[in-house]
Amino acid sequence: MKKKNCTFCNYKDKEVIVYQDKLCYVIISRDPINKHHVLVIPKQHYENFVKLPDKLASHIFLVAKRLSAAVRKASKAYAITHISDDDISKSGINLVKHYKFHIIPRFKKDISKMERDWIDFRVHNLGIQELSKFAKEIKRHLKK
């Protein structure tokens, strides 16, 4: 299904599409973190990762793998970040409410900032009891 008012369901800027097939397309991000930042986008409307049918989710990751190799060569990046965000709270984290998978080339100039941000967000040395508690909580909600 496609949504009438969704930018990604009705994407028009053909000149920035770098790949497409019957299930998805890949574009250069309009607001890139770095040059060569691309988005892998399903053609059908899904708002988050867990709503994707399994075959489509698998397909998107295989396309992302192929595109990541091309982005690596084109950008001569120091590293590549692969990420997607689900706006579970519907608080506006995602500007376009349509699932997309980001492939972001990273360079030495931004790696140190990224590493600092990840270190600042991490909680260190929680201990096995606390980690075990988290594991039990997740297992309880895991569909069988």
Rosetta blueprint (number, residue, H / E / L):
1 M L
2 K L
3 K L
4 K L
5 N L
6 C L
7 T L
8 F L
9 C L
10 N L
11 Y L
12 K L
13 D L
14 K H
15 E H
16 V H
17 I E
18 V E
19 Y E
20 Q E
21 D L
22 K L
23 L L
24 C E
25 Y E
26 V E
27 I E
28 I E
29 S L
30 R L
31 D L
32 P L
33 I L
34 N L
35 K L
36 H L
37 H L
38 V E
39 L E
40 V E
41 I E
42 P E
43 K L
44 Q L
45 H L
46 Y L
47 E L
48 N L
49 F H
50 V H
51 K H
52 L L
53 P L
54 D H
55 K H
56 L H
57 A H
58 S H
59 H H
60 I H
61 F H
62 L H
63 V H
64 A H
65 K H
66 R H
67 L H
68 S H
69 A H
70 A H
71 V H
72 R H
73 K H
74 A H
75 S H
76 K L
77 A L
78 Y L
79 A E
80 I E
81 T E
82 H E
83 I E
84 S L
85 D L
86 D L
87 D L
88 I L
89 S L
90 K L
91 S L
92 G L
93 I L
94 N L
95 L L
96 V L
97 K L
98 H L
99 Y L
100 K L
101 F E
102 H E
103 I E
104 I E
105 P E
106 R E
107 F L
108 K H
109 K H
110 D H
111 I H
112 S H
113 K H
114 M H
115 E H
116 R H
117 D H
118 W H
119 I H
120 D H
121 F H
122 R L
123 V L
124 H L
125 N L
126 L L
127 G L
128 I H
129 Q H
130 E H
131 L H
132 S H
133 K H
134 F H
135 A H
136 K H
137 E H
138 I H
139 K H
140 R H
141 H H
142 L L
143 K L
144 K L
